[in-house]
């Protein structure tokens, strides 16, 4: 993202991760005041998770474009938010996270209704919206704060993530996927998996005067058909909600094109089976 060269000079590391014992100490109180803040496009409160809704958290480069790809999905998304995830420093600031000294990656938190959209649809957008074979960075943004990562909240998500990873590696011609895959619970001892970013970063690309920037590097390669890789006992519960017609019309194209797209939700009428 902005200032990636400065980030590297001030401690950003394009090779490895800082260890928990070397990470910044942090603080007990959140630094981003988002209390009552509503999604700039969807209108729902960023902090709330309505009954029956679930969460997905991932990082795939600059969080601005990654977030926009998800809020535009045609149905089932209650909110998206950007923040800092999978690090060792409680409640970091943007500057701290971008120093690579907290262990966080720029992430997106999705609150979705599983009755309207499958976790598999959100996960597919994650895989196809970047280059998961890049190590500790995307495009010109280098450092552990831009690493690819996806974090699971239950056993089903873990199994689906790992199965889809193996399938996507094959689709990418056998190139090794470097994505970090870990349980959300692994970070409880560090203050939790997720920290919201400052309000001005939330839905940044939808706001007047926003700089049209995204470092993610979509490969233009589709995740193979769900029934070819999903565990048999999960296929009915997690079958995709979005048809292939959606992905053919609105799936990520090679190179980061999301910044040139509109901010509004994709209409179901814009793709047809």
Secondary structure, DSSP 8 states (H G I E B T S, - for coil): -TTHHHHHHTT--SS----GGGS--B-SS-SS--TT-B-TTT-SBSS---TTEEEEEEEES-HHHHHHHHHTSSSSEEEEEEEEES-SSBT--HHHHTTTSS--EEEEEEEEETTTS-HHHHHHHHHHTS-TTSSSEETTEESGGG-EEEEESSHHHHHHHHHHHHHHHHHTTT-----EEEEGGGGGGGT-SEEE--GGGTTGGGSTT----------S-----GGGTS-GGGTTTT--SS-HHHHHHHS--SS--GGGS-SS---GGGS--
